[in-house]
Amino acid sequence: MKTITKLIIVAMLNITLGLKLMAQEPEKPKFELKPYGFVLYEIIMDTYKSTDARDGELYFYPLPENLDINGNDINKKIQLQMLSLSSRFGTKILGPDLLGAKASGMLEADFFATQNDYARLLRIRHATINLKWEKTELLVGQFWHPAVVLEVLPNPVSFGAGTPFHALNRSPQIRFTYYPTETVRLSATALTQGYHKSTGPADAQRNSGLPEAILQASFGNRKTFIAGATAGYKWLTPRLETDSLYKTNETIGQYLLTGFIMGKINATTVKAEVLYGENLTHLVMIGGYGKKTTATPLNDNDYEYTNLKTLSTWLDINHSLGKTSIGLFAGYSKLNGASDNYTSIEKYTRNDNLDYIYRISPRMYYMEENFTFGLEYMITAAIYGKTWNDKHEVQSANDPVYNNRITLSAKYTF
């Protein structure tokens, strides 16, 4: 009997102690932070002075030929740069369910800054709130423009993911996505321009009083295959008064169309895209808009606008060989003139003197744990126009100018 009593007492003590320890266990936090990022170091060498940004980190295309009195090209010059300003950090935020949806957020920053004068200063890349239900999703905040499809993102060593052939834009937005099936994705987005703005007056899109509207549809499992299309429209009101100081509300609309595809077979991934539209400069591409030239001017010394049309296409191939991967990026972009007679306005375009540009860049990556080493050779050609017709279509062009760029990078990811 005494033995049984002792066993009961010991069992009760163990249960009491267990309950006490359970009561002392900390509750699971309501919010979970998942930090991420990388430190990146680059060595960059160019053979020709070019249009670029942030000390050459974001590369576009070579400048036109610039001859001195002896016929020597001043822009033909070897340049060397070492950079770490695209290093970044961020955190994903997981919180309790909200309105029956999985709630999350994201904050991400780097040192690329928003203008050349601020290079190496901190800037926000992404700041989003996301609510995801079973078949729908709502995103608000600053995030990639819908023209940047993450599953179809090229992967060159050079910064910018193929800019200016591929879109580069992050914007404040509200995006609603619907998944009717596991393989179909439909989205509608309304956004305004942030630090990626159209050329011309910085508040032109804001003055229009209208957001850019984007519709997108895609299908595929998004891991080994995806294909889709995008259609968008935006409005700009560049001026609020004419040169004669009369009020004006002249507004111009501009459309955007894209088609994209990604396919993965075994160790090889192929991505491709075509973009066509009017004034794609907010996507860091060539083009813009200008004055619509007419025989009869509007009242009060006012005038209308007309858009330059841009075609851009690119292809990216990547093949994995274990820790090593090899790849190739190729891009082509051309200005196709305007729909109306066109007169250039200073700072309303990104090089409306271009005919077309193209790029070929083979690359190699080597990965070891959290370290990635990259090596890329990139040749970019720019063909500038010599003569144009009234709609700014190139009738004759100058000889191509070329820049050869070699980029060596080391990245530590965490």
C-alpha positions, 0 to 999 in steps of 0.5 A: 500500500505504501508503495502505491501511495508513493507512486501516486505522489511521484506521478502527481508531482511530475504532472504538476512540475510538467504543467508548471514548465509548460506554463513557463514556455514562451508563447510563439511570437505573433510576427516572424522575421526572416532576414535575407540579402547579399554583399556584392563586390564587382570589378568592371572594365569598359573600352568605350565611354557610355550612357550609364548610371551610378558610376557605371553600375547600371549600363545602357549603351555607348555614346555617339562617336566624338572626334577631335580635330585630328579624327581621334575618337575621344570616347574610345577610352578604357575605364575601370571601376570597382563597386559594392553599392548594389549590396542589399538586405531585407526581411520577410515578415510573417504575421497572423491571418487577417480577414481569412488570408495569410498575411505577410510583408516585405522590406528591402533596401540597397545602396544604389540610391535614387539619383547619381548624386546620391550614389551609395546612399540607402534607398527602399527597393520593396515595401509591401503588404500581402494578403493571400486567400485560397484563390485570390491575392492582394498586394499593396506597396512598392514592388516590381512593375508588372512588366517585370515577371519574376519567373521570366527574369534574365540572369546576367552578371551585370546589374539591371537584369538586361536593362535597357532591353528588359524592363527595370521599374519598381512602383507604388501600386495596388495589385489584385491577382486571381488564380482560377486554377493552379496553372492560371494567373490573372492580375489587375494593377493600378500604380503611380510612378516612384523613382522610376519616372518617365522622361520629361517633367517629373510630376507629369503622371501625377498631374494627369490624376490617373494611375497607370493601369495594367492587366496581365494573364499567364499560365503554367506551373511557374517552375518549369514553364510559364507563358503570358501577356501584359497590356497597360496604359498610362497618362501624362500631363507634362505642363500646367501652363503654356509658354504664354502663361495660359492654363493648359491640361494637354494630356497624352496616353501611352500604351504597353504590350508584352509577351513572355515565356520561360521553359526549363528542360532538365538543366537548361532554362530558356527565357524570352520576351517581346515588349512594344509600346509608346514612351517606355522610358519609365521602364528604363528603356529608350524612347520618349515623347515630343511635340506633335507638329501641326500646321495650325497651332492650338489656342494660347500658344499650346500644343499636343504631344506625340509618342515615340514607339519602341520595340524591344526583345531579348533572349536568355539561356542558362545551363547548369553544370552542378556548381558551375553554370553558363549562360547567354543574354542577347537583346535588341531594341529599336525606335520606330518613330511616332504616329504623327509629325514629331518635334523633339523636346529637350529632356522628354526622351532617352536618346531619340537620336538612336536608331537601334541598339543590341547586346550579346553577353555570355557569362559563367557562374561558380557557386560554393555554399553561400558564395557565387563568383560571376564572370561576364563579357558583354558587347553592346552596339549603338547605331545612331540615326543620321537623317529622319523623316517628319515622323522621326523614322530613321532614313539613314544611320551612322556606323555602329559604336561598340563597347566591350565590358568585362564584369567580375563579381563575388557575392556572399548571400545570407 
